[in-house]
Amino acid sequence: MQGKKDYQEKLFAHFQLSERIPKHNFYRRLKGELDLEFLYPLTKDYYGDSGQKSIDPVVFFKLCLVGYLENLISDRKLIDHCSMRLDILYFIGYDIDEELPWHSTISRTRQLFPEEVFEEVFTKVLGMCVDNGMVSVHTQAIDSAPVKSNASMDTLELKVPEEELEEHLLRVRYG
């Protein structure tokens, strides 16, 4: 007999994000390997002492890292992309029912820090990733020849950005 699935949204559900992210997932591993506490003293002087609390600098730089790794230069697209990916929500420390920062908040915060801060943060983060074997330090070129794949889901997939960090920062900052 043919079945038919009817979707009924639940008002309450038991859902734990960490249970939904596979142990070998790149962003889960990245969350476990990166210690970004150094960002608080590094960025403290760029914030005022009064007013509303701004975006957490760790969240901001994690979002910037996701933009770099996923080749997203639009803050609007970055936030849309992150809101649809459970692994990225887990990485940046947001639950499925939490609103992500507005794309304009990301843009304004990016203008808050000088380029030297971005370079220092990304150099340190890249170093942590390389030290933990998560990112390759070499560039690969692939032609269009069809090659039979012999990949396994159990093997780690290296994330290799499409462009160099400096180029990415310039495109994000100046469009």
mmCIF file of the C-alpha atoms, coordinates in Angstrom:
data_MODEL
# 
_entry.id   MODEL 
# 
loop_
_atom_site.group_PDB 
_atom_site.id 
_atom_site.type_symbol 
_atom_site.label_atom_id 
_atom_site.label_alt_id 
_atom_site.label_comp_id 
_atom_site.label_asym_id 
_atom_site.label_entity_id 
_atom_site.label_seq_id 
_atom_site.pdbx_PDB_ins_code 
_atom_site.Cartn_x 
_atom_site.Cartn_y 
_atom_site.Cartn_z 
_atom_site.occupancy 
_atom_site.B_iso_or_equiv 
_atom_site.pdbx_formal_charge 
_atom_site.auth_seq_id 
_atom_site.auth_comp_id 
_atom_site.auth_asym_id 
_atom_site.auth_atom_id 
_atom_site.pdbx_PDB_model_num 
ATOM 1   C CA . MET A 1 1   ? 0.000  0.000  0.000   1.00 0.00 ? 1   MET A CA 1 
ATOM 2   C CA . GLN A 1 2   ? 1.253  3.440  -0.884  1.00 0.00 ? 2   GLN A CA 1 
ATOM 3   C CA . GLY A 1 3   ? 2.115  5.657  2.065   1.00 0.00 ? 3   GLY A CA 1 
ATOM 4   C CA . LYS A 1 4   ? 1.656  9.377  2.320   1.00 0.00 ? 4   LYS A CA 1 
ATOM 5   C CA . LYS A 1 5   ? 3.676  11.510 4.737   1.00 0.00 ? 5   LYS A CA 1 
ATOM 6   C CA . ASP A 1 6   ? 1.749  14.383 6.288   1.00 0.00 ? 6   ASP A CA 1 
ATOM 7   C CA . TYR A 1 7   ? 3.916  17.048 7.888   1.00 0.00 ? 7   TYR A CA 1 
ATOM 8   C CA . GLN A 1 8   ? 2.673  18.269 11.240  1.00 0.00 ? 8   GLN A CA 1 
ATOM 9   C CA . GLU A 1 9   ? 4.862  20.840 12.909  1.00 0.00 ? 9   GLU A CA 1 
ATOM 10  C CA . LYS A 1 10  ? 5.375  20.130 16.597  1.00 0.00 ? 10  LYS A CA 1 
ATOM 11  C CA . LEU A 1 11  ? 4.899  22.866 19.137  1.00 0.00 ? 11  LEU A CA 1 
ATOM 12  C CA . PHE A 1 12  ? 7.444  21.215 21.427  1.00 0.00 ? 12  PHE A CA 1 
ATOM 13  C CA . ALA A 1 13  ? 10.195 18.861 20.395  1.00 0.00 ? 13  ALA A CA 1 
ATOM 14  C CA . HIS A 1 14  ? 13.203 17.294 22.061  1.00 0.00 ? 14  HIS A CA 1 
ATOM 15  C CA . PHE A 1 15  ? 16.131 18.296 19.896  1.00 0.00 ? 15  PHE A CA 1 
ATOM 16  C CA . GLN A 1 16  ? 19.779 18.570 20.813  1.00 0.00 ? 16  GLN A CA 1 
ATOM 17  C CA . LEU A 1 17  ? 21.910 20.093 18.087  1.00 0.00 ? 17  LEU A CA 1 
ATOM 18  C CA . SER A 1 18  ? 25.111 18.376 19.209  1.00 0.00 ? 18  SER A CA 1 
ATOM 19  C CA . GLU A 1 19  ? 23.442 14.973 18.698  1.00 0.00 ? 19  GLU A CA 1 
ATOM 20  C CA . ARG A 1 20  ? 22.685 15.821 15.041  1.00 0.00 ? 20  ARG A CA 1 
ATOM 21  C CA . ILE A 1 21  ? 26.227 16.723 13.993  1.00 0.00 ? 21  ILE A CA 1 
ATOM 22  C CA . PRO A 1 22  ? 28.376 13.718 13.025  1.00 0.00 ? 22  PRO A CA 1 
ATOM 23  C CA . LYS A 1 23  ? 31.622 13.261 14.947  1.00 0.00 ? 23  LYS A CA 1 
ATOM 24  C CA . HIS A 1 24  ? 33.730 13.544 11.772  1.00 0.00 ? 24  HIS A CA 1 
ATOM 25  C CA . ASN A 1 25  ? 32.019 16.763 10.575  1.00 0.00 ? 25  ASN A CA 1 
ATOM 26  C CA . PHE A 1 26  ? 34.524 19.480 9.673   1.00 0.00 ? 26  PHE A CA 1 
ATOM 27  C CA . TYR A 1 27  ? 32.822 22.253 11.685  1.00 0.00 ? 27  TYR A CA 1 
ATOM 28  C CA . ARG A 1 28  ? 32.343 19.990 14.704  1.00 0.00 ? 28  ARG A CA 1 
ATOM 29  C CA . ARG A 1 29  ? 36.056 19.185 14.647  1.00 0.00 ? 29  ARG A CA 1 
ATOM 30  C CA . LEU A 1 30  ? 36.898 22.845 14.108  1.00 0.00 ? 30  LEU A CA 1 
ATOM 31  C CA . LYS A 1 31  ? 34.803 23.840 17.130  1.00 0.00 ? 31  LYS A CA 1 
ATOM 32  C CA . GLY A 1 32  ? 36.706 21.306 19.230  1.00 0.00 ? 32  GLY A CA 1 
ATOM 33  C CA . GLU A 1 33  ? 40.144 22.356 18.009  1.00 0.00 ? 33  GLU A CA 1 
ATOM 34  C CA . LEU A 1 34  ? 39.933 26.156 18.024  1.00 0.00 ? 34  LEU A CA 1 
ATOM 35  C CA . ASP A 1 35  ? 40.497 28.069 21.227  1.00 0.00 ? 35  ASP A CA 1 
ATOM 36  C CA . LEU A 1 36  ? 39.440 31.613 20.379  1.00 0.00 ? 36  LEU A CA 1 
ATOM 37  C CA . GLU A 1 37  ? 39.548 33.096 23.880  1.00 0.00 ? 37  GLU A CA 1 
ATOM 38  C CA . PHE A 1 38  ? 42.487 35.245 22.723  1.00 0.00 ? 38  PHE A CA 1 
ATOM 39  C CA . LEU A 1 39  ? 39.948 37.325 20.768  1.00 0.00 ? 39  LEU A CA 1 
ATOM 40  C CA . TYR A 1 40  ? 38.486 39.000 23.852  1.00 0.00 ? 40  TYR A CA 1 
ATOM 41  C CA . PRO A 1 41  ? 41.637 40.863 24.935  1.00 0.00 ? 41  PRO A CA 1 
ATOM 42  C CA . LEU A 1 42  ? 42.643 41.426 21.287  1.00 0.00 ? 42  LEU A CA 1 
ATOM 43  C CA . THR A 1 43  ? 39.370 43.206 20.410  1.00 0.00 ? 43  THR A CA 1 
ATOM 44  C CA . LYS A 1 44  ? 38.463 44.806 23.760  1.00 0.00 ? 44  LYS A CA 1 
ATOM 45  C CA . ASP A 1 45  ? 39.869 48.260 22.885  1.00 0.00 ? 45  ASP A CA 1 
ATOM 46  C CA . TYR A 1 46  ? 37.591 48.533 19.832  1.00 0.00 ? 46  TYR A CA 1 
ATOM 47  C CA . TYR A 1 47  ? 34.399 48.482 21.916  1.00 0.00 ? 47  TYR A CA 1 
ATOM 48  C CA . GLY A 1 48  ? 32.923 51.196 24.101  1.00 0.00 ? 48  GLY A CA 1 
ATOM 49  C CA . ASP A 1 49  ? 32.037 50.862 27.778  1.00 0.00 ? 49  ASP A CA 1 
ATOM 50  C CA . SER A 1 50  ? 28.342 51.767 27.478  1.00 0.00 ? 50  SER A CA 1 
ATOM 51  C CA . GLY A 1 51  ? 25.375 51.031 25.252  1.00 0.00 ? 51  GLY A CA 1 
ATOM 52  C CA . GLN A 1 52  ? 23.979 47.758 24.045  1.00 0.00 ? 52  GLN A CA 1 
ATOM 53  C CA . LYS A 1 53  ? 26.137 44.681 23.888  1.00 0.00 ? 53  LYS A CA 1 
ATOM 54  C CA . SER A 1 54  ? 27.528 44.014 20.448  1.00 0.00 ? 54  SER A CA 1 
ATOM 55  C CA . ILE A 1 55  ? 28.067 40.712 18.694  1.00 0.00 ? 55  ILE A CA 1 
ATOM 56  C CA . ASP A 1 56  ? 30.478 38.411 20.502  1.00 0.00 ? 56  ASP A CA 1 
ATOM 57  C CA . PRO A 1 57  ? 33.867 38.752 18.755  1.00 0.00 ? 57  PRO A CA 1 
ATOM 58  C CA . VAL A 1 58  ? 34.280 34.959 18.773  1.00 0.00 ? 58  VAL A CA 1 
ATOM 59  C CA . VAL A 1 59  ? 30.950 34.596 16.940  1.00 0.00 ? 59  VAL A CA 1 
ATOM 60  C CA . PHE A 1 60  ? 31.896 37.380 14.529  1.00 0.00 ? 60  PHE A CA 1 
ATOM 61  C CA . PHE A 1 61  ? 35.244 35.862 13.600  1.00 0.00 ? 61  PHE A CA 1 
ATOM 62  C CA . LYS A 1 62  ? 33.739 32.379 13.341  1.00 0.00 ? 62  LYS A CA 1 
ATOM 63  C CA . LEU A 1 63  ? 31.208 33.800 10.886  1.00 0.00 ? 63  LEU A CA 1 
ATOM 64  C CA . CYS A 1 64  ? 34.063 35.428 8.943   1.00 0.00 ? 64  CYS A CA 1 
ATOM 65  C CA . LEU A 1 65  ? 35.883 32.091 8.893   1.00 0.00 ? 65  LEU A CA 1 
ATOM 66  C CA . VAL A 1 66  ? 32.760 30.336 7.595   1.00 0.00 ? 66  VAL A CA 1 
ATOM 67  C CA . GLY A 1 67  ? 32.462 32.985 4.888   1.00 0.00 ? 67  GLY A CA 1 
ATOM 68  C CA . TYR A 1 68  ? 36.051 32.327 3.879   1.00 0.00 ? 68  TYR A CA 1 
ATOM 69  C CA . LEU A 1 69  ? 35.760 28.536 3.926   1.00 0.00 ? 69  LEU A CA 1 
ATOM 70  C CA . GLU A 1 70  ? 32.413 28.506 2.125   1.00 0.00 ? 70  GLU A CA 1 
ATOM 71  C CA . ASN A 1 71  ? 33.486 31.210 -0.367  1.00 0.00 ? 71  ASN A CA 1 
ATOM 72  C CA . LEU A 1 72  ? 30.730 33.638 0.625   1.00 0.00 ? 72  LEU A CA 1 
ATOM 73  C CA . ILE A 1 73  ? 31.470 37.341 0.296   1.00 0.00 ? 73  ILE A CA 1 
ATOM 74  C CA . SER A 1 74  ? 27.961 38.689 0.866   1.00 0.00 ? 74  SER A CA 1 
ATOM 75  C CA . ASP A 1 75  ? 27.011 39.111 4.526   1.00 0.00 ? 75  ASP A CA 1 
ATOM 76  C CA . ARG A 1 76  ? 23.378 38.541 3.596   1.00 0.00 ? 76  ARG A CA 1 
ATOM 77  C CA . LYS A 1 77  ? 24.238 35.236 1.896   1.00 0.00 ? 77  LYS A CA 1 
ATOM 78  C CA . LEU A 1 78  ? 26.511 34.294 4.785   1.00 0.00 ? 78  LEU A CA 1 
ATOM 79  C CA . ILE A 1 79  ? 23.724 34.669 7.351   1.00 0.00 ? 79  ILE A CA 1 
ATOM 80  C CA . ASP A 1 80  ? 21.224 32.855 5.094   1.00 0.00 ? 80  ASP A CA 1 
ATOM 81  C CA . HIS A 1 81  ? 23.715 30.035 4.541   1.00 0.00 ? 81  HIS A CA 1 
ATOM 82  C CA . CYS A 1 82  ? 24.540 29.703 8.231   1.00 0.00 ? 82  CYS A CA 1 
ATOM 83  C CA . SER A 1 83  ? 20.880 29.667 9.242   1.00 0.00 ? 83  SER A CA 1 
ATOM 84  C CA . MET A 1 84  ? 20.305 26.597 7.058   1.00 0.00 ? 84  MET A CA 1 
ATOM 85  C CA . ARG A 1 85  ? 23.301 24.554 8.196   1.00 0.00 ? 85  ARG A CA 1 
ATOM 86  C CA . LEU A 1 86  ? 23.073 22.710 11.511  1.00 0.00 ? 86  LEU A CA 1 
ATOM 87  C CA . ASP A 1 87  ? 26.815 22.074 11.628  1.00 0.00 ? 87  ASP A CA 1 
ATOM 88  C CA . ILE A 1 88  ? 27.609 25.766 11.209  1.00 0.00 ? 88  ILE A CA 1 
ATOM 89  C CA . LEU A 1 89  ? 25.029 26.761 13.847  1.00 0.00 ? 89  LEU A CA 1 
ATOM 90  C CA . TYR A 1 90  ? 26.728 24.332 16.218  1.00 0.00 ? 90  TYR A CA 1 
ATOM 91  C CA . PHE A 1 91  ? 30.169 25.723 15.294  1.00 0.00 ? 91  PHE A CA 1 
ATOM 92  C CA . ILE A 1 92  ? 29.218 29.342 15.968  1.00 0.00 ? 92  ILE A CA 1 
ATOM 93  C CA . GLY A 1 93  ? 27.363 28.443 19.182  1.00 0.00 ? 93  GLY A CA 1 
ATOM 94  C CA . TYR A 1 94  ? 23.772 29.132 18.129  1.00 0.00 ? 94  TYR A CA 1 
ATOM 95  C CA . ASP A 1 95  ? 20.806 26.832 18.641  1.00 0.00 ? 95  ASP A CA 1 
ATOM 96  C CA . ILE A 1 96  ? 18.165 26.204 15.985  1.00 0.00 ? 96  ILE A CA 1 
ATOM 97  C CA . ASP A 1 97  ? 15.673 28.582 17.609  1.00 0.00 ? 97  ASP A CA 1 
ATOM 98  C CA . GLU A 1 98  ? 18.128 31.479 18.080  1.00 0.00 ? 98  GLU A CA 1 
ATOM 99  C CA . GLU A 1 99  ? 18.167 34.372 15.640  1.00 0.00 ? 99  GLU A CA 1 
ATOM 100 C CA . LEU A 1 100 ? 21.524 34.941 14.003  1.00 0.00 ? 100 LEU A CA 1 
ATOM 101 C CA . PRO A 1 101 ? 22.949 38.466 13.952  1.00 0.00 ? 101 PRO A CA 1 
ATOM 102 C CA . TRP A 1 102 ? 21.646 40.758 11.231  1.00 0.00 ? 102 TRP A CA 1 
ATOM 103 C CA . HIS A 1 103 ? 23.798 40.909 8.131   1.00 0.00 ? 103 HIS A CA 1 
ATOM 104 C CA . SER A 1 104 ? 24.222 44.649 8.718   1.00 0.00 ? 104 SER A CA 1 
ATOM 105 C CA . THR A 1 105 ? 25.673 43.915 12.172  1.00 0.00 ? 105 THR A CA 1 
ATOM 106 C CA . ILE A 1 106 ? 28.315 41.769 10.522  1.00 0.00 ? 106 ILE A CA 1 
ATOM 107 C CA . SER A 1 107 ? 29.132 44.578 8.061   1.00 0.00 ? 107 SER A CA 1 
ATOM 108 C CA . ARG A 1 108 ? 29.367 47.236 10.796  1.00 0.00 ? 108 ARG A CA 1 
ATOM 109 C CA . THR A 1 109 ? 31.488 45.007 13.025  1.00 0.00 ? 109 THR A CA 1 
ATOM 110 C CA . ARG A 1 110 ? 33.837 44.268 10.134  1.00 0.00 ? 110 ARG A CA 1 
ATOM 111 C CA . GLN A 1 111 ? 34.444 48.019 9.781   1.00 0.00 ? 111 GLN A CA 1 
ATOM 112 C CA . LEU A 1 112 ? 35.166 48.277 13.513  1.00 0.00 ? 112 LEU A CA 1 
ATOM 113 C CA . PHE A 1 113 ? 38.430 46.335 13.314  1.00 0.00 ? 113 PHE A CA 1 
ATOM 114 C CA . PRO A 1 114 ? 41.513 47.367 11.337  1.00 0.00 ? 114 PRO A CA 1 
ATOM 115 C CA . GLU A 1 115 ? 42.939 44.987 8.762   1.00 0.00 ? 115 GLU A CA 1 
ATOM 116 C CA . GLU A 1 116 ? 45.828 44.063 11.070  1.00 0.00 ? 116 GLU A CA 1 
ATOM 117 C CA . VAL A 1 117 ? 43.376 42.466 13.516  1.00 0.00 ? 117 VAL A CA 1 
ATOM 118 C CA . PHE A 1 118 ? 41.874 40.307 10.744  1.00 0.00 ? 118 PHE A CA 1 
ATOM 119 C CA . GLU A 1 119 ? 45.318 39.252 9.577   1.00 0.00 ? 119 GLU A CA 1 
ATOM 120 C CA . GLU A 1 120 ? 46.419 38.361 13.105  1.00 0.00 ? 120 GLU A CA 1 
ATOM 121 C CA . VAL A 1 121 ? 43.238 36.398 13.823  1.00 0.00 ? 121 VAL A CA 1 
ATOM 122 C CA . PHE A 1 122 ? 43.208 34.493 10.550  1.00 0.00 ? 122 PHE A CA 1 
ATOM 123 C CA . THR A 1 123 ? 46.922 33.741 10.719  1.00 0.00 ? 123 THR A CA 1 
ATOM 124 C CA . LYS A 1 124 ? 46.518 32.344 14.226  1.00 0.00 ? 124 LYS A CA 1 
ATOM 125 C CA . VAL A 1 125 ? 43.365 30.370 13.322  1.00 0.00 ? 125 VAL A CA 1 
ATOM 126 C CA . LEU A 1 126 ? 44.971 28.990 10.170  1.00 0.00 ? 126 LEU A CA 1 
ATOM 127 C CA . GLY A 1 127 ? 47.981 27.951 12.239  1.00 0.00 ? 127 GLY A CA 1 
ATOM 128 C CA . MET A 1 128 ? 45.702 26.104 14.691  1.00 0.00 ? 128 MET A CA 1 
ATOM 129 C CA . CYS A 1 129 ? 43.964 24.342 11.789  1.00 0.00 ? 129 CYS A CA 1 
ATOM 130 C CA . VAL A 1 130 ? 47.252 23.332 10.166  1.00 0.00 ? 130 VAL A CA 1 
ATOM 131 C CA . ASP A 1 131 ? 48.677 22.144 13.501  1.00 0.00 ? 131 ASP A CA 1 
ATOM 132 C CA . ASN A 1 132 ? 45.629 19.909 13.970  1.00 0.00 ? 132 ASN A CA 1 
ATOM 133 C CA . GLY A 1 133 ? 45.728 18.537 10.408  1.00 0.00 ? 133 GLY A CA 1 
ATOM 134 C CA . MET A 1 134 ? 42.422 20.108 9.419   1.00 0.00 ? 134 MET A CA 1 
ATOM 135 C CA . VAL A 1 135 ? 43.562 22.372 6.594   1.00 0.00 ? 135 VAL A CA 1 
ATOM 136 C CA . SER A 1 136 ? 46.102 21.668 3.903   1.00 0.00 ? 136 SER A CA 1 
ATOM 137 C CA . VAL A 1 137 ? 48.930 24.166 3.534   1.00 0.00 ? 137 VAL A CA 1 
ATOM 138 C CA . HIS A 1 138 ? 49.447 23.440 -0.144  1.00 0.00 ? 138 HIS A CA 1 
ATOM 139 C CA . THR A 1 139 ? 47.534 24.486 -3.217  1.00 0.00 ? 139 THR A CA 1 
ATOM 140 C CA . GLN A 1 140 ? 46.073 21.916 -5.566  1.00 0.00 ? 140 GLN A CA 1 
ATOM 141 C CA . ALA A 1 141 ? 45.143 22.342 -9.192  1.00 0.00 ? 141 ALA A CA 1 
ATOM 142 C CA . ILE A 1 142 ? 42.637 20.026 -10.787 1.00 0.00 ? 142 ILE A CA 1 
ATOM 143 C CA . ASP A 1 143 ? 41.902 19.785 -14.482 1.00 0.00 ? 143 ASP A CA 1 
ATOM 144 C CA . SER A 1 144 ? 38.598 18.717 -15.970 1.00 0.00 ? 144 SER A CA 1 
ATOM 145 C CA . ALA A 1 145 ? 39.590 15.139 -16.710 1.00 0.00 ? 145 ALA A CA 1 
ATOM 146 C CA . PRO A 1 146 ? 37.074 12.650 -15.300 1.00 0.00 ? 146 PRO A CA 1 
ATOM 147 C CA . VAL A 1 147 ? 38.652 10.544 -12.574 1.00 0.00 ? 147 VAL A CA 1 
ATOM 148 C CA . LYS A 1 148 ? 36.985 7.619  -10.837 1.00 0.00 ? 148 LYS A CA 1 
ATOM 149 C CA . SER A 1 149 ? 36.503 8.405  -7.179  1.00 0.00 ? 149 SER A CA 1 
ATOM 150 C CA . ASN A 1 150 ? 37.731 6.074  -4.484  1.00 0.00 ? 150 ASN A CA 1 
ATOM 151 C CA . ALA A 1 151 ? 36.520 8.142  -1.540  1.00 0.00 ? 151 ALA A CA 1 
ATOM 152 C CA . SER A 1 152 ? 35.118 6.939  1.738   1.00 0.00 ? 152 SER A CA 1 
ATOM 153 C CA . MET A 1 153 ? 32.745 8.761  4.087   1.00 0.00 ? 153 MET A CA 1 
ATOM 154 C CA . ASP A 1 154 ? 35.085 7.757  6.905   1.00 0.00 ? 154 ASP A CA 1 
ATOM 155 C CA . THR A 1 155 ? 37.936 9.854  5.551   1.00 0.00 ? 155 THR A CA 1 
ATOM 156 C CA . LEU A 1 156 ? 38.380 13.494 6.444   1.00 0.00 ? 156 LEU A CA 1 
ATOM 157 C CA . GLU A 1 157 ? 37.696 16.044 3.732   1.00 0.00 ? 157 GLU A CA 1 
ATOM 158 C CA . LEU A 1 158 ? 40.120 18.934 3.654   1.00 0.00 ? 158 LEU A CA 1 
ATOM 159 C CA . LYS A 1 159 ? 38.634 22.385 3.143   1.00 0.00 ? 159 LYS A CA 1 
ATOM 160 C CA . VAL A 1 160 ? 40.686 24.369 0.640   1.00 0.00 ? 160 VAL A CA 1 
ATOM 161 C CA . PRO A 1 161 ? 39.472 27.933 0.039   1.00 0.00 ? 161 PRO A CA 1 
ATOM 162 C CA . GLU A 1 162 ? 39.163 29.098 -3.564  1.00 0.00 ? 162 GLU A CA 1 
ATOM 163 C CA . GLU A 1 163 ? 41.236 32.233 -3.015  1.00 0.00 ? 163 GLU A CA 1 
ATOM 164 C CA . GLU A 1 164 ? 44.039 33.522 -0.853  1.00 0.00 ? 164 GLU A CA 1 
ATOM 165 C CA . LEU A 1 165 ? 43.115 35.198 2.439   1.00 0.00 ? 165 LEU A CA 1 
ATOM 166 C CA . GLU A 1 166 ? 44.228 38.680 1.367   1.00 0.00 ? 166 GLU A CA 1 
ATOM 167 C CA . GLU A 1 167 ? 42.095 38.546 -1.792  1.00 0.00 ? 167 GLU A CA 1 
ATOM 168 C CA . HIS A 1 168 ? 39.094 37.318 0.177   1.00 0.00 ? 168 HIS A CA 1 
ATOM 169 C CA . LEU A 1 169 ? 39.420 40.077 2.796   1.00 0.00 ? 169 LEU A CA 1 
ATOM 170 C CA . LEU A 1 170 ? 39.659 42.745 0.103   1.00 0.00 ? 170 LEU A CA 1 
ATOM 171 C CA . ARG A 1 171 ? 36.580 41.419 -1.726  1.00 0.00 ? 171 ARG A CA 1 
ATOM 172 C CA . VAL A 1 172 ? 34.538 41.217 1.466   1.00 0.00 ? 172 VAL A CA 1 
ATOM 173 C CA . ARG A 1 173 ? 35.617 44.620 2.747   1.00 0.00 ? 173 ARG A CA 1 
ATOM 174 C CA . TYR A 1 174 ? 35.391 46.604 -0.483  1.00 0.00 ? 174 TYR A CA 1 
ATOM 175 C CA . GLY A 1 175 ? 32.982 44.562 -2.607  1.00 0.00 ? 175 GLY A CA 1 
# 
